[in-house]
């Protein structure tokens, strides 16, 4: 198989490498938070309360509405979910 034209879908969607990096980080955080909420096996109302969110806001997160969440907001939600955030940087080349 040939190498893809873009390394990720976010590289294809974004106008700049910085925007692609931001989208990738937000998507990664959302996936981890969604996984944690699934592990809790709580009703959405209780899970939202644990995260300091409203139920509709949690629903947006669970449905992957990435445009509704800033990176800063997702870092805060991840911390409320019990995650310790660490950055991993790689050379772009």
Backbone torsions as a table, in degrees:
resi	resn	phi	psi	omega
1	UNK	NA	141.3	179.1
2	UNK	-73.0	156.9	174.4
3	UNK	-64.4	141.3	179.0
4	UNK	-68.1	155.1	178.9
5	UNK	-64.6	-34.7	179.3
6	UNK	-124.5	140.1	179.2
7	UNK	-62.9	-30.5	178.0
8	UNK	-148.0	165.9	178.3
9	UNK	-61.5	-33.2	-178.9
10	UNK	-69.2	-31.0	175.4
11	UNK	-66.0	-33.0	178.2
12	UNK	-73.6	-35.2	-176.3
13	UNK	-83.1	-30.8	-172.4
14	UNK	-84.8	152.7	177.9
15	UNK	-83.6	-23.9	-177.6
16	UNK	-136.9	158.4	174.9
17	UNK	-59.6	-34.3	178.8
18	UNK	-64.9	-41.8	178.5
19	UNK	-65.6	-39.8	178.0
20	UNK	-63.8	-40.6	178.5
21	UNK	-63.6	-41.3	179.2
22	UNK	-64.1	-45.0	178.7
23	UNK	-62.8	-41.3	179.4
24	UNK	-63.4	-44.9	179.5
25	UNK	-63.3	-42.8	179.3
26	UNK	-64.4	-42.3	179.4
27	UNK	-63.2	-42.9	178.7
28	UNK	-60.9	-45.6	178.9
29	UNK	-62.4	-44.2	-179.6
30	UNK	-61.1	-40.8	179.5
31	UNK	-64.1	-42.4	179.4
32	UNK	-67.1	-42.2	179.0
33	UNK	-64.1	-43.8	178.7
34	UNK	-59.7	-41.1	177.0
35	UNK	-62.6	-40.4	179.2
36	UNK	-65.7	-42.9	178.8
37	UNK	-61.5	-39.8	178.0
38	UNK	-64.2	-38.7	177.9
39	UNK	-62.0	-36.7	-179.5
40	UNK	-65.2	-31.3	-178.8
41	UNK	51.6	44.1	178.6
42	UNK	-105.1	158.1	169.0
43	UNK	-59.3	150.5	-177.2
44	UNK	-55.1	-37.8	-178.6
45	UNK	-60.6	-43.7	-179.8
46	UNK	-70.9	-40.5	178.2
47	UNK	-63.6	-41.9	178.6
48	UNK	-61.0	-42.7	180.0
49	UNK	-62.0	-41.6	178.1
50	UNK	-60.0	-33.3	-177.7
51	UNK	-91.5	-4.0	-177.8
52	UNK	73.8	30.5	-178.4
53	UNK	-119.5	165.1	168.4
54	UNK	-82.2	161.1	177.9
55	UNK	-61.7	-42.6	177.6
56	UNK	-61.6	-36.2	178.9
57	UNK	-67.2	-41.5	176.1
58	UNK	-62.4	-41.3	178.4
59	UNK	-58.9	-41.1	176.4
60	UNK	-59.8	-42.3	179.9
61	UNK	-65.6	-46.3	-178.7
62	UNK	-65.2	-27.4	178.8
63	UNK	-87.8	2.1	174.9
64	UNK	75.3	27.2	-179.7
65	UNK	-78.7	77.1	-172.3
66	UNK	-60.7	-31.4	-178.3
67	UNK	-67.9	-14.4	-177.5
68	UNK	-92.9	0.1	-175.5
69	UNK	-130.9	129.7	173.7
70	UNK	-81.9	162.9	176.1
71	UNK	-61.2	-41.4	179.1
72	UNK	-60.5	-45.3	179.7
73	UNK	-62.7	-41.4	-179.0
74	UNK	-68.5	-33.6	174.9
75	UNK	-61.7	-44.3	178.8
76	UNK	-64.1	-41.3	179.2
77	UNK	-67.0	-40.2	178.2
78	UNK	-61.8	-40.0	177.8
79	UNK	-64.2	-41.6	178.4
80	UNK	-65.3	-26.2	178.5
81	UNK	-81.4	-3.8	177.3
82	UNK	96.0	13.8	177.9
83	UNK	-90.0	147.9	170.1
84	UNK	-105.4	118.2	-174.1
85	UNK	-86.6	131.3	173.9
86	UNK	-133.4	138.5	178.2
87	UNK	-90.3	142.7	175.0
88	UNK	-123.6	115.4	-178.4
89	UNK	-107.8	142.5	177.0
90	UNK	-130.0	153.4	173.3
91	UNK	-64.9	137.9	-178.1
92	UNK	-73.0	-24.8	-177.5
93	UNK	-76.3	NA	NA
